[in-house]
């Protein structure tokens, strides 16, 4: 019989992180799950989009489950709306970003497998977003943070 020293509890890593007007509520981190999964909720106000650049990650899949409202995703150039009760799996290496083009705030549940990206990434990103004072965050600073967590920013769009 296996014995575990870890205490089992609900939402072991509950923490709210503000990325501008967007909120990330961590529930389970890779530390909690021995890196098997990370789980967090994103609340995206109407008219808001991902503060950082579209990106990809080779180290994990992200599965999105719609809880409230409609979030609009772009995955490898394809637009996909995710509403309540709908799921979207973003494979490793797919360039993606999201926003809320709907009429009510959107709330989605993220799961990452394995659980490689935790609250630390979002805390560091929040500082860069806050320093931008409502404008676009410093792309080079965001890219540096993203790189440390295995996230690859997509090249900026060409005009």
Backbone torsions as a table, in degrees:
resi	resn	phi	psi	omega
1	UNK	NA	132.9	179.3
2	UNK	-80.0	140.4	174.3
3	UNK	-115.0	139.0	178.9
4	UNK	-120.8	136.8	178.5
5	UNK	-84.5	-18.7	-175.2
6	UNK	-70.8	141.4	175.6
7	UNK	-82.9	134.2	179.1
8	UNK	-91.0	127.6	177.9
9	UNK	-154.3	158.6	177.7
10	UNK	-68.4	143.4	176.0
11	UNK	42.0	60.4	-172.5
12	UNK	-60.2	-22.4	-178.5
13	UNK	-120.8	33.0	-175.5
14	UNK	-57.2	122.5	-179.7
15	UNK	-158.6	137.2	177.2
16	UNK	-103.8	127.1	178.9
17	UNK	-121.5	130.7	-179.3
18	UNK	-100.1	122.4	175.7
19	UNK	-110.7	82.7	-170.0
20	UNK	66.5	-127.3	-180.0
21	UNK	-87.8	-7.9	178.4
22	UNK	-85.4	144.2	179.6
23	UNK	-120.1	139.1	174.9
24	UNK	-118.5	124.0	178.7
25	UNK	-114.0	103.9	179.2
26	UNK	-74.9	138.3	178.0
27	UNK	-114.9	-47.3	-178.8
28	UNK	-136.5	131.7	177.7
29	UNK	-107.2	169.5	174.0
30	UNK	-59.3	-32.9	177.3
31	UNK	-62.4	-39.8	179.5
32	UNK	-68.0	-31.1	-170.6
33	UNK	-111.2	17.6	-176.0
34	UNK	55.1	39.8	177.1
35	UNK	68.3	13.5	-179.4
36	UNK	-80.1	-31.4	-177.3
37	UNK	-156.8	151.1	166.4
38	UNK	-125.5	143.5	-178.9
39	UNK	-137.6	130.0	178.7
40	UNK	-154.0	155.7	176.0
41	UNK	-100.2	142.5	173.1
42	UNK	-115.9	131.1	170.7
43	UNK	-111.1	121.5	-174.5
44	UNK	-117.9	108.7	179.4
45	UNK	-63.0	156.6	176.7
46	UNK	-52.0	134.8	176.4
47	UNK	79.4	5.5	-177.5
48	UNK	-101.6	148.5	174.5
49	UNK	-129.8	170.9	177.0
50	UNK	-51.3	126.1	-176.0
51	UNK	-68.2	-35.8	178.8
52	UNK	-87.1	177.3	-179.2
53	UNK	-74.7	156.7	170.3
54	UNK	-52.7	152.7	-171.5
55	UNK	-156.2	175.3	173.6
56	UNK	-139.5	164.8	172.0
57	UNK	-145.4	132.2	-179.1
58	UNK	-84.0	-18.7	-171.3
59	UNK	-88.5	-11.2	-177.2
60	UNK	-156.8	156.5	169.3
61	UNK	-93.8	152.9	171.2
62	UNK	-119.8	131.6	174.0
63	UNK	-115.4	129.7	-176.3
64	UNK	-109.5	134.6	176.3
65	UNK	-126.8	121.6	-179.0
66	UNK	-72.8	129.7	178.0
67	UNK	-107.2	-45.7	-179.8
68	UNK	-145.7	151.1	177.5
69	UNK	64.4	-166.4	179.5
70	UNK	-129.6	124.3	172.9
71	UNK	-102.4	141.8	-179.2
72	UNK	-108.0	122.5	-176.7
73	UNK	-109.7	145.9	168.0
74	UNK	-117.6	118.7	-178.7
75	UNK	-124.6	115.2	-176.8
76	UNK	48.6	41.1	175.8
77	UNK	88.1	-10.8	-179.9
78	UNK	-93.5	134.2	178.1
79	UNK	-88.4	131.1	-178.5
80	UNK	-136.9	122.9	175.4
81	UNK	-91.6	132.7	178.9
82	UNK	-117.6	115.2	178.8
83	UNK	-106.5	-178.4	-180.0
84	UNK	-55.9	133.6	178.5
85	UNK	80.0	5.9	179.2
86	UNK	-109.5	145.8	-179.5
87	UNK	-120.7	149.5	179.3
88	UNK	-139.6	123.6	176.1
89	UNK	-101.3	123.2	178.5
90	UNK	-101.1	113.4	-176.1
91	UNK	-72.6	160.4	175.9
92	UNK	-54.3	136.9	176.2
93	UNK	85.4	-10.3	179.5
94	UNK	-76.0	131.1	176.7
95	UNK	-78.3	127.8	-176.1
96	UNK	-146.3	158.7	175.0
97	UNK	-160.2	172.3	-177.9
98	UNK	-154.4	166.4	175.5
99	UNK	-161.8	-179.4	178.0
100	UNK	-122.4	103.0	178.0
101	UNK	-100.3	9.8	-176.9
102	UNK	-84.5	-164.0	-176.3
103	UNK	-108.9	-6.1	174.9
104	UNK	-134.2	159.4	177.5
105	UNK	-57.9	143.2	178.6
106	UNK	-104.8	144.9	175.0
107	UNK	-133.8	127.5	-178.1
108	UNK	-129.8	151.9	175.2
109	UNK	-102.9	125.7	176.6
110	UNK	-101.7	137.9	163.7
111	UNK	-125.9	135.7	176.6
112	UNK	-117.5	129.8	177.4
113	UNK	-130.1	125.3	-9.4
114	UNK	-68.5	169.6	-176.6
115	UNK	-82.6	78.2	-175.3
116	UNK	-96.2	-25.8	-174.3
117	UNK	-108.7	117.5	-174.8
118	UNK	-116.9	-168.5	-177.3
119	UNK	-58.3	-29.4	-178.6
120	UNK	-56.7	-43.7	178.9
121	UNK	-58.7	-46.5	-176.8
122	UNK	-69.9	-35.6	176.6
123	UNK	-62.8	-45.9	179.7
124	UNK	-64.2	-42.2	178.3
125	UNK	-63.1	-38.8	-179.8
126	UNK	-59.8	-37.7	179.0
127	UNK	-64.2	-41.0	179.1
128	UNK	-67.6	-41.0	179.2
129	UNK	-65.5	-42.8	178.5
130	UNK	-62.3	-41.7	-179.6
131	UNK	-63.9	-23.6	-179.8
132	UNK	-75.8	-11.1	175.4
133	UNK	56.9	37.8	178.4
134	UNK	96.0	-13.5	176.0
135	UNK	-88.8	-177.0	178.4
136	UNK	-66.2	139.6	179.4
137	UNK	-67.4	155.5	178.2
138	UNK	-60.8	113.8	-175.1
139	UNK	-61.9	-39.0	-178.3
140	UNK	-69.0	-37.9	177.1
141	UNK	-67.2	-42.0	178.0
142	UNK	-63.1	-41.4	-180.0
143	UNK	-63.0	-37.4	179.7
144	UNK	-65.8	-44.8	178.3
145	UNK	-63.8	-47.3	-178.6
146	UNK	-57.9	-43.7	-178.6
147	UNK	-59.9	-36.1	179.4
148	UNK	-67.6	-19.4	-178.6
149	UNK	-110.2	16.1	176.3
150	UNK	75.4	22.9	-179.9
151	UNK	-107.8	132.1	-178.0
152	UNK	-108.2	114.5	177.1
153	UNK	-67.4	142.2	175.0
154	UNK	-72.5	150.8	176.9
155	UNK	-60.3	149.8	177.9
156	UNK	-63.2	152.1	-179.7
157	UNK	-65.2	146.0	176.3
158	UNK	-92.9	144.3	-177.5
159	UNK	-95.6	NA	NA
